[in-house]
Amino acid sequence: MNVAILGGQGQVGTSLVQSFKLTKSSAVKTFSHKEIDVTFPSEITYESLKNFKPDIIINCAAFTHVDNAEKERVLATNVNGHALKNLAEASNRLNSKIIHISTDYVFGNTQSHPFKETDPTNPLCVYGESKLLGEQMLQEHCDNFAIIRTSWIYSQYSQNFFNTVRRLYDSIPEMKVVNDQIGSPCYANDLAFFISLFCEKTRGDKVNQIFHYSNEGSCSWYDLALAISKKLGGKLKVTPIQSSEYNSLAVRPNYSVLDKSKVKEQFKIEVPHWTEALNLFFKTIES
């Protein structure tokens, strides 16, 4: 099975490469933004991929800075949204399956219990809108796809919440973090393991479905920052604040916990709790 990973230098792409190495079941090739710009016409993407002949294309390429998307709406919409039409057309010609990484931010403040794949979407910010458009482009134009929505991804790679806390840990005495936005953290290695399992379990199948995957349980950004600080040694004071006190361009949902019942039942897997995953993550980076 040949697997092409677009955006392979990001945290999910890097974790995916490691996961596929462990399974030894696939030939994996990563493509950076310079090698394949997903906003280019489908013909260019097709020409870049045709010699590798991918059975699966995993799209990790994305405009992920939520606040900057408010200022760069056109770029975010092109990368996260319209580009998926180009990628779908190239995938159809290659007879490949696309696995696309989406987000909990396609949901808004419509409920206070975990969101299922079938719940109505209602994004509150440009980033969420752009990612929802990408989902719609795939559903409309792609012959074979899977959309995996996830949330609050962290790892030791790239820019993410963990690395922000770790960077500030030794430079400031106090960190103020919102405690009224509730979600599910996701350790990138856990997500990568699920995706590699998904590739194996659906090998050769037409899927055309949406799935939710993050770690189990829920917390606020404050809870997560406090847990990270304690793991680092606890000297950074973490103070809870309201979203209204935080100078943010983008409106984020107050509650965006994802329901993982579908993946647990369909793939017969256990999803680690976010605290368990964080403990494992620290053991990994300390070893």
C-alpha positions as CSV (number, residue, x, y, z in Angstrom):
1,M,0.0,0.0,0.0
2,N,1.5,3.3,-1.1
3,V,0.6,6.3,1.2
4,A,1.3,9.9,0.3
5,I,1.3,12.4,3.1
6,L,0.8,16.0,2.2
7,G,2.0,18.5,4.8
8,G,4.4,15.8,6.0
9,Q,6.6,18.1,7.9
10,G,3.9,19.2,10.4
11,Q,3.2,17.5,13.7
12,V,0.5,15.1,12.4
13,G,2.6,14.3,9.3
14,T,5.7,13.7,11.4
15,S,3.8,11.4,13.8
16,L,2.2,9.6,10.9
17,V,5.6,8.7,9.4
18,Q,6.7,7.3,12.7
19,S,3.5,5.3,13.1
20,F,3.7,3.8,9.6
21,K,7.4,2.8,10.3
22,L,6.2,0.8,13.3
23,T,3.6,-1.1,11.3
24,K,5.9,-1.7,8.3
25,S,2.8,-2.3,6.2
26,S,3.0,0.6,3.8
27,A,5.4,2.5,1.5
28,V,5.2,6.1,2.7
29,K,6.3,9.3,1.0
30,T,5.9,12.8,2.4
31,F,5.4,15.9,0.4
32,S,6.2,19.3,1.8
33,H,4.4,22.5,0.8
34,K,7.2,23.3,-1.6
35,E,6.8,20.0,-3.3
36,I,3.0,20.0,-3.5
37,D,1.0,23.2,-2.9
38,V,-2.5,22.0,-2.5
39,T,-3.9,25.3,-3.9
40,F,-2.3,24.6,-7.3
41,P,-4.6,23.2,-10.0
42,S,-5.3,19.5,-9.8
43,E,-3.2,18.8,-12.9
44,I,-0.1,19.9,-11.1
45,T,-0.9,17.8,-8.0
46,Y,-1.7,14.8,-10.3
47,E,1.7,15.1,-12.1
48,S,3.5,15.4,-8.7
49,L,1.9,12.2,-7.4
50,K,1.4,9.9,-10.5
51,N,4.8,8.3,-10.4
52,F,4.4,7.2,-6.7
53,K,0.9,5.9,-7.5
54,P,-0.6,6.4,-4.0
55,D,-3.4,4.1,-2.8
56,I,-4.1,6.7,-0.1
57,I,-3.4,10.4,0.1
58,I,-3.4,11.8,3.7
59,N,-4.0,15.5,3.6
60,C,-2.3,17.2,6.6
61,A,-1.7,20.4,4.7
62,A,-3.6,23.2,6.3
63,F,-3.7,26.9,7.4
64,T,-3.9,26.2,11.1
65,H,-3.4,29.6,12.8
66,V,-6.9,30.3,14.0
67,D,-6.5,34.1,14.7
68,N,-4.4,34.8,11.6
69,A,-7.2,33.3,9.5
70,E,-9.4,36.2,10.5
71,K,-6.8,38.5,8.9
72,E,-6.0,36.3,5.9
73,R,-9.4,35.0,5.0
74,V,-8.7,34.4,1.3
75,L,-5.5,32.4,2.0
76,A,-7.1,30.3,4.7
77,T,-10.2,29.7,2.6
78,N,-8.1,28.6,-0.4
79,V,-5.8,26.3,1.6
80,N,-8.4,24.8,3.9
81,G,-11.4,24.9,1.5
82,H,-11.1,25.3,-2.2
83,A,-7.9,23.3,-2.4
84,L,-9.8,20.2,-1.5
85,K,-11.6,20.4,-4.9
86,N,-8.3,20.3,-6.6
87,L,-7.0,17.5,-4.5
88,A,-10.2,15.5,-5.0
89,E,-9.9,15.8,-8.8
90,A,-6.3,14.6,-8.7
91,S,-7.2,11.8,-6.4
92,N,-10.0,10.6,-8.7
93,R,-7.6,10.4,-11.6
94,L,-5.1,8.5,-9.5
95,N,-7.9,6.2,-8.1
96,S,-6.7,7.0,-4.6
97,K,-8.5,7.4,-1.4
98,I,-8.2,10.8,0.5
99,I,-8.0,10.9,4.2
100,H,-8.5,14.5,5.2
101,I,-7.8,16.0,8.7
102,S,-10.6,18.4,9.8
103,T,-11.4,20.1,13.1
104,D,-13.9,20.4,16.0
105,Y,-14.1,24.1,15.1
106,V,-16.7,23.3,12.4
107,F,-19.1,23.2,15.3
108,G,-20.4,26.2,17.3
109,N,-22.2,26.8,20.6
110,T,-25.2,24.6,19.8
111,Q,-25.0,21.9,22.6
112,S,-23.2,20.9,25.8
113,H,-22.7,17.2,25.1
114,P,-20.2,15.6,22.8
115,F,-20.7,16.2,19.1
116,K,-21.4,13.2,16.8
117,E,-20.4,13.1,13.2
118,T,-24.1,13.7,12.1
119,D,-24.7,16.8,14.3
120,P,-25.3,20.1,12.5
121,T,-22.2,22.3,11.9
122,N,-22.1,26.0,12.8
123,P,-18.5,27.4,12.6
124,L,-17.9,30.6,14.5
125,C,-14.7,31.8,12.9
126,V,-13.0,31.9,9.5
127,Y,-10.8,28.9,10.3
128,G,-13.9,26.8,11.1
129,E,-15.7,28.1,8.0
130,S,-12.7,27.3,5.8
131,K,-12.3,23.7,7.2
132,L,-16.0,23.1,6.7
133,L,-15.8,24.3,3.1
134,G,-13.0,21.7,2.6
135,E,-15.2,19.0,3.9
136,Q,-18.0,20.1,1.5
137,M,-15.5,20.1,-1.4
138,L,-14.5,16.6,-0.7
139,Q,-18.1,15.3,-0.3
140,E,-19.1,17.0,-3.6
141,H,-16.1,16.1,-5.8
142,C,-14.2,13.1,-4.4
143,D,-15.0,9.5,-5.3
144,N,-13.4,8.0,-2.2
145,F,-12.6,9.9,1.0
146,A,-12.6,9.9,4.8
147,I,-12.8,13.0,6.9
148,I,-11.3,12.7,10.3
149,R,-12.2,15.6,12.7
150,T,-9.9,16.1,15.6
151,S,-9.1,18.7,18.2
152,W,-6.5,20.4,20.3
153,I,-3.5,18.4,18.8
154,Y,-0.2,18.6,20.6
155,S,3.2,16.9,20.2
156,Q,6.8,17.8,20.6
157,Y,6.8,19.0,17.0
158,S,5.8,22.3,15.4
159,Q,3.7,25.0,16.9
160,N,1.1,23.9,19.4
161,F,-0.3,24.5,22.8
162,F,2.2,22.3,24.6
163,N,5.2,23.9,23.0
164,T,3.8,27.3,23.8
165,V,3.5,26.5,27.5
166,R,7.0,24.9,27.5
167,R,8.5,27.9,25.8
168,L,6.9,30.3,28.3
169,Y,7.6,28.1,31.3
170,D,11.1,29.4,32.0
171,S,10.5,33.0,30.8
172,I,7.4,34.2,32.7
173,P,6.1,33.7,36.3
174,E,2.4,33.5,35.4
175,M,0.3,32.4,32.5
176,K,-3.3,33.4,32.1
177,V,-5.4,30.8,30.2
178,V,-9.1,30.7,29.4
179,N,-11.2,28.3,31.4
180,D,-14.6,28.6,29.6
181,Q,-13.6,26.8,26.3
182,I,-14.1,23.1,26.7
183,G,-12.7,20.5,24.3
184,S,-10.8,17.2,24.0
185,P,-7.0,17.3,23.7
186,C,-5.4,14.9,21.2
187,Y,-1.9,13.5,21.4
188,A,-0.6,13.5,17.8
189,N,0.8,10.0,18.2
190,D,-2.6,8.6,19.2
191,L,-4.2,10.3,16.1
192,A,-1.4,8.9,13.9
193,F,-1.9,5.4,15.2
194,F,-5.6,5.6,14.5
195,I,-5.1,6.9,11.0
196,S,-2.5,4.1,10.2
197,L,-5.0,1.5,11.6
198,F,-7.8,3.1,9.5
199,C,-5.7,2.8,6.4
200,E,-5.1,-0.9,7.0
201,K,-8.7,-1.7,8.0
202,T,-10.2,0.1,5.0
203,R,-7.6,-0.9,2.5
204,G,-9.3,-1.1,-0.9
205,D,-12.7,0.0,0.4
206,K,-14.8,3.0,-0.6
207,V,-15.5,4.9,2.6
208,N,-17.0,8.4,2.0
209,Q,-17.7,9.0,5.7
210,I,-16.8,11.4,8.5
211,F,-15.2,10.2,11.7
212,H,-14.3,11.9,15.0
213,Y,-11.0,11.1,16.8
214,S,-9.4,12.8,19.8
215,N,-8.5,11.5,23.3
216,E,-11.3,10.7,25.6
217,G,-12.5,13.1,28.4
218,S,-12.7,16.8,28.3
219,C,-11.1,19.8,29.9
220,S,-10.6,23.6,29.4
221,W,-7.4,25.2,28.0
222,Y,-6.7,26.2,31.6
223,D,-7.0,22.6,32.8
224,L,-4.6,21.5,30.1
225,A,-2.1,24.3,30.8
226,L,-2.1,23.5,34.5
227,A,-1.5,19.8,33.8
228,I,1.4,20.6,31.5
229,S,2.9,23.0,34.0
230,K,2.7,20.4,36.8
231,K,4.4,17.9,34.5
232,L,7.2,20.4,33.8
233,G,7.8,21.0,37.5
234,G,4.9,23.3,38.5
235,K,6.8,26.6,39.0
236,L,4.7,28.4,36.3
237,K,1.6,29.8,37.9
238,V,-1.5,29.2,35.7
239,T,-4.4,31.6,36.3
240,P,-7.9,31.0,34.8
241,I,-9.6,33.8,32.9
242,Q,-12.7,34.2,30.8
243,S,-12.6,34.3,27.0
244,S,-13.8,37.9,27.2
245,E,-10.6,38.8,29.0
246,Y,-8.4,37.2,26.3
247,N,-7.5,39.4,23.3
248,S,-8.4,37.0,20.5
249,L,-9.4,37.9,16.9
250,A,-11.3,34.6,16.3
251,V,-14.4,33.5,18.1
252,R,-13.9,29.9,19.4
253,P,-16.7,27.6,20.5
254,N,-17.2,27.3,24.3
255,Y,-17.8,23.6,23.9
256,S,-16.5,21.4,21.1
257,V,-15.9,17.9,22.6
258,L,-16.0,15.2,20.0
259,D,-18.0,11.9,20.4
260,K,-15.7,8.9,19.6
261,S,-18.4,6.3,19.7
262,K,-18.3,5.6,16.0
263,V,-14.6,4.9,15.7
264,K,-14.7,2.8,18.9
265,E,-17.5,0.6,17.7
266,Q,-16.5,0.4,14.1
267,F,-12.8,-0.3,14.6
268,K,-13.0,-2.0,18.0
269,I,-10.4,0.3,19.6
270,E,-10.0,1.9,23.0
271,V,-9.4,5.6,23.0
272,P,-7.0,6.8,25.7
273,H,-8.2,9.4,28.1
274,W,-6.4,12.8,27.6
275,T,-4.7,12.5,31.0
276,E,-3.4,9.1,30.2
277,A,-2.2,10.3,26.8
278,L,-0.4,13.3,28.4
279,N,1.4,11.0,30.8
280,L,2.6,8.8,28.0
281,F,3.6,11.8,26.0
282,F,5.8,13.1,28.8
283,K,7.4,9.6,29.2
284,T,8.2,9.6,25.5
285,I,9.9,13.0,25.4
286,E,11.8,12.4,28.7
287,S,13.2,9.0,27.5
